[in-house]
Amino acid sequence: MAIVTGGGRGLGRAHCLALARAGAAVVVNDLGAGLHGEQAEESPADEVVAEITELGGRAVANAASVADWQATEALVASAVEEFGRLDIVVNNAGILRDRMIFSMTEADFDAVIAVHLKGTFGLTRHACAYWREAFKRGEPVAGRIINTTSGTGLFGQVGQANYGAAKAGIANLTTIAAMEMRRYGVTVNAISPIAATRMTADMLGDGDSGAKGFDPLDPANASGAVVYLASDAAGWLTGQVLRIDGDKVNRMQSWSISATHHARADGPVTAEELVEAMPQLYGAAPAGRPIGLLPAKP
């Protein structure tokens, strides 16, 4: 039984349909909000539920906001009440409020962090509490959490300081949650899909079929990885980020040391020696620039 947030459109819709085809009952969570988080009259979750029902699957719609702590707790409880258990959580909901950092408002920052990062944490936290309690009761647990990060969170993107900070936070949250929940039989992984959705239309366009006979930007390209990560076959894999690019699945690795400078004398590295050492460390500009860019002493 799976909960998919942001399940009414784009990636979320594709994940819901793929999980349903694989045999999962699905709670399709979607607030029906606009791209920037504004209220909308649409009910995309109901449409996806209807599609799943037509496939012969089981699904219910949920319109809770993932930014609401109590609502995510209630979402877990209602899913268990409806289907008797919870096995899979796919954190996918998101909004955009892109601006250059000098133009971004507090509201722009808070809204994006609330949906992406807090929303992912809230549902993850309540699902983990449910699985931990089941484990303590002696019940078999095979929980699966699949989070959604992005290229902006991994590599950066101009105009997306709020979104990038949230998505980078989700990648690290994935690592930490995996460490904490391994002992309880829960895996936590993330995908970073390259896909044409409402959120990427300005950067990627709509996508189209290429020479390989399929659309490399189709959101459904990432859903095979979601189904795999949700399956028993992936029970050994946790704390990982997979970047999905068309017909490729790329294993990502976190920060690693690529070069090191050792202090020239006992004690800490000095600013003066870094004038020469840092360009060498980065293979950049010639060494020897003085520390004159520090504020002069009065």
C-alpha positions in Angstrom: 0.0 0.0 0.0 1.5 3.3 -1.1 1.1 7.0 -0.4 2.2 9.3 -3.3 2.3 13.0 -2.6 1.8 15.4 -5.5 0.2 12.4 -7.2 -2.2 14.3 -9.4 0.1 15.4 -12.2 3.4 14.8 -13.9 5.9 12.6 -12.0 3.4 11.9 -9.2 0.7 10.7 -11.5 3.1 8.5 -13.4 4.3 6.9 -10.1 0.7 6.3 -9.0 -0.2 4.5 -12.2 3.1 2.5 -12.2 2.6 1.4 -8.6 -1.0 0.5 -9.2 0.0 -1.6 -12.2 2.5 -3.4 -10.0 -0.3 -4.3 -7.6 -0.2 -1.6 -5.0 -3.2 0.2 -3.5 -2.5 3.9 -3.7 -3.4 7.0 -1.7 -3.2 9.8 -4.3 -2.3 12.9 -2.3 -2.6 16.2 -4.2 -3.8 19.5 -2.9 -4.7 20.7 -6.4 -2.7 23.8 -6.0 -1.1 25.8 -8.8 2.6 25.7 -9.7 3.4 28.4 -7.2 1.3 27.0 -4.4 -1.8 29.2 -5.1 -5.3 27.8 -4.6 -6.9 26.1 -7.6 -10.3 24.6 -8.4 -8.9 21.4 -10.0 -9.1 18.0 -8.4 -6.3 16.1 -10.2 -6.1 13.4 -7.5 -9.7 12.3 -8.3 -8.8 12.0 -12.0 -5.8 9.7 -11.1 -8.0 7.6 -8.8 -10.4 7.1 -11.7 -7.6 6.0 -14.0 -6.4 3.5 -11.4 -9.9 2.2 -10.9 -10.3 1.7 -14.6 -7.1 -0.4 -14.5 -8.7 -2.6 -11.9 -6.7 -1.2 -9.1 -7.5 0.3 -5.7 -7.0 4.0 -4.9 -8.4 6.9 -2.9 -7.8 10.6 -3.2 -6.4 12.8 -0.4 -6.2 16.6 -0.6 -4.1 17.3 2.5 -1.3 19.8 2.4 2.1 18.1 3.1 3.3 21.4 4.6 0.8 20.8 7.5 2.3 18.6 10.2 -1.0 17.4 11.6 -2.3 16.7 8.1 0.7 14.4 7.2 0.2 12.5 10.5 -3.5 12.1 9.6 -2.6 11.0 6.1 -0.6 8.1 7.5 -3.4 7.2 9.9 -6.1 7.4 7.2 -4.1 5.3 4.8 -3.7 2.5 7.4 -7.4 2.7 8.3 -8.4 2.5 4.6 -6.1 -0.3 3.5 -5.0 -1.9 6.8 -1.3 -1.1 6.4 1.3 1.2 5.0 4.3 -0.1 2.9 5.5 2.7 0.6 5.8 6.5 0.8 6.7 8.5 -2.3 7.5 12.1 -1.4 7.0 14.0 -4.6 4.9 17.1 -3.9 6.4 20.5 -4.8 6.0 24.1 -5.9 8.2 26.7 -7.4 8.8 30.4 -6.6 11.9 31.2 -8.7 13.7 34.5 -8.2 17.2 35.8 -8.1 18.4 35.7 -4.5 18.4 39.5 -4.2 14.7 39.6 -5.2 13.5 36.5 -3.3 11.1 37.3 -0.5 10.8 35.6 2.9 7.4 34.2 1.7 9.0 32.8 -1.5 11.6 31.0 0.6 9.3 29.8 3.3 6.6 28.5 1.0 9.0 26.3 -1.1 10.9 25.0 2.0 7.5 24.2 3.6 6.2 22.0 0.7 9.5 20.4 -0.4 11.6 20.0 2.7 9.2 20.2 5.6 6.6 18.2 3.6 9.1 15.4 2.9 10.2 15.4 6.5 6.7 15.4 8.0 5.4 12.5 6.1 8.6 10.6 6.4 8.6 11.2 10.2 5.0 10.0 10.7 5.5 6.9 8.4 8.7 6.0 10.3 6.9 6.3 13.6 4.3 3.9 12.3 6.9 1.4 11.1 8.9 1.6 14.3 5.8 0.9 16.4 5.0 -2.1 14.2 8.6 -3.4 14.6 8.4 -3.0 18.4 5.2 -5.1 18.4 7.1 -7.8 16.6 5.3 -7.4 13.3 7.3 -7.9 10.0 8.3 -4.5 8.5 9.5 -3.8 5.0 8.9 -0.1 4.7 10.0 1.9 1.6 10.5 5.6 1.3 11.3 7.2 -2.0 12.1 10.9 -1.9 12.5 13.3 -4.8 15.5 15.5 -5.1 16.6 17.4 -8.3 19.6 18.5 -10.3 19.2 21.9 -8.7 19.6 20.4 -5.3 22.6 18.3 -6.4 24.4 20.8 -8.7 22.7 24.2 -8.3 20.7 26.5 -10.6 20.5 30.2 -11.0 17.2 31.7 -9.6 16.4 28.7 -7.5 18.0 29.3 -4.1 14.9 28.2 -2.2 14.2 25.2 -4.3 17.8 24.1 -4.4 18.2 24.4 -0.7 15.1 22.3 -0.2 16.2 19.6 -2.6 19.7 19.5 -1.2 18.2 19.1 2.2 16.0 16.2 0.9 19.1 14.4 -0.4 20.8 14.7 3.0 17.5 13.8 4.8 17.4 10.7 2.7 20.9 9.7 3.9 20.1 10.3 7.6 16.7 8.7 7.6 18.3 5.6 5.9 20.9 5.4 8.7 18.2 5.7 11.4 15.6 3.3 10.0 17.8 0.5 8.7 17.4 -1.4 11.9 13.6 -1.3 11.7 13.4 -2.8 8.2 12.9 0.5 6.3 14.8 1.6 3.3 15.0 5.3 2.3 16.2 6.3 -1.1 15.8 9.3 -3.5 15.4 9.8 -7.2 16.5 12.9 -9.2 14.4 12.7 -12.4 15.0 14.7 -15.5 11.5 15.1 -16.8 9.2 17.6 -18.6 6.6 18.7 -16.0 5.0 22.0 -15.0 8.0 22.7 -12.8 10.6 22.3 -15.6 8.7 23.7 -18.6 10.7 26.9 -18.7 14.0 25.0 -18.7 13.3 21.7 -20.5 10.3 22.4 -22.7 7.6 19.8 -23.3 9.8 17.0 -24.6 9.1 14.8 -27.6 10.0 11.4 -29.1 13.5 11.1 -30.2 15.5 8.7 -32.4 15.1 6.0 -29.7 11.4 5.9 -30.1 10.4 7.3 -26.8 10.3 10.7 -25.1 13.4 11.1 -23.0 11.7 13.7 -20.9 8.5 11.7 -20.2 7.9 11.7 -16.4 7.0 8.0 -16.6 10.7 7.3 -17.3 11.4 7.7 -13.6 8.6 5.4 -12.4 10.4 2.1 -13.1 13.0 3.2 -10.6 10.2 4.1 -8.1 8.6 0.7 -8.5 11.9 -1.1 -8.1 12.9 0.9 -5.0 9.4 0.1 -3.5 9.9 -3.6 -4.1 11.3 -6.4 -2.0 14.1 -6.7 -4.6 15.5 -3.4 -3.4 15.5 -4.3 0.3 19.3 -4.2 0.3 19.6 -0.7 -1.1 19.2 2.3 1.2 20.5 5.9 1.6 21.1 6.3 -2.2 20.2 8.9 -4.8 19.5 7.7 -8.4 19.4 10.3 -11.2 17.1 9.2 -14.0 18.0 10.6 -17.4 15.8 9.2 -20.2 16.9 5.6 -20.6 19.7 5.9 -18.0 19.9 5.4 -14.3 22.9 7.1 -12.7 24.2 6.3 -9.3 25.1 9.5 -7.5 27.7 9.9 -4.8 27.8 12.5 -2.1 30.5 15.0 -1.2 34.0 13.4 -1.3 37.5 14.7 -0.8 39.2 15.3 -4.1 42.4 17.0 -3.0 44.1 18.0 0.2 46.6 20.6 1.5 48.5 19.8 4.7 49.6 22.6 7.0 53.3 23.4 6.5 54.0 23.5 10.2 52.5 21.9 13.4 49.1 23.5 14.0 46.3 24.8 11.8 46.6 26.0 8.2 47.3 29.7 8.0 45.7 32.2 5.7 49.1 33.2 4.3 50.0 29.8 3.1 46.6 29.3 1.5 47.4 32.2 -0.9 49.7 29.8 -2.6 48.1 26.5 -1.7 44.5 27.1 -2.8 45.2 27.8 -6.5 47.3 24.6 -6.4 44.4 22.7 -4.7 42.0 23.8 -7.4 44.4 23.8 -10.3 43.4 27.5 -10.8 45.1 30.8 -11.1 48.8 31.3 -10.4 49.8 31.4 -6.7 51.3 34.4 -4.9 48.5 36.9 -4.6 48.9 38.7 -1.2 46.3 38.7 1.6 45.6 42.4 0.8 41.9 41.8 0.1 41.4 41.4 3.9 40.2 44.6 5.6 43.1 46.8 6.6 43.7 47.1 10.4 43.1 50.5 11.8 
